[in-house]
Amino acid sequence: MKKDRMFLVLILGIALLTASCASTGYNTQKGAAIGAAVGAIAGQAIGRNTAGTLIGAAGGALAGAVAGNAVDQNETNKRLENAERQSANAAVPVNINTQEQPPGQWVEVPGQWVDGKWIPAHRAWVPVNPGPSANK
């Protein structure tokens, strides 16, 4: 009984140290560390032996890592959406002095797929071809 308690304290200490080290990292590592600690406690409480503790720690680490990875992917997707939204809303610099601009006009280009990548809607300068008489 005393041996089991010492083992449980050792597992908890390692889990807490691991969780504190992972606190500066990604959610996948945090989830795995917290899941391992909770799983080890649950495994010890249910099985009352070392095998139960280790199985609980492994299962908890796996479940925590999966949950943390889902949170990481969600945060990454939000960051990418915000970056796309900001680039789509970026102001296009327009030169007010028309004497320096070549003849042409600004046109709205709708969003489209190009080589498997989405290009959001944007404005583009389309020059006017002056024709062959301008080259003389």
ABEGO torsion letter per residue (X at the ends): XAAAAAAAAAAAAAAAAAAAAAAABBAAAAAAAAAAAAAAAAAAAAAGBAAAAAAAAAAAAAAAAAAAAAAAAAAAAAAAAAAAAAAAABBBBBBABAAABBBEBBBBBBBBBBGGBBBBBBBBBBBBBAEAAAAX
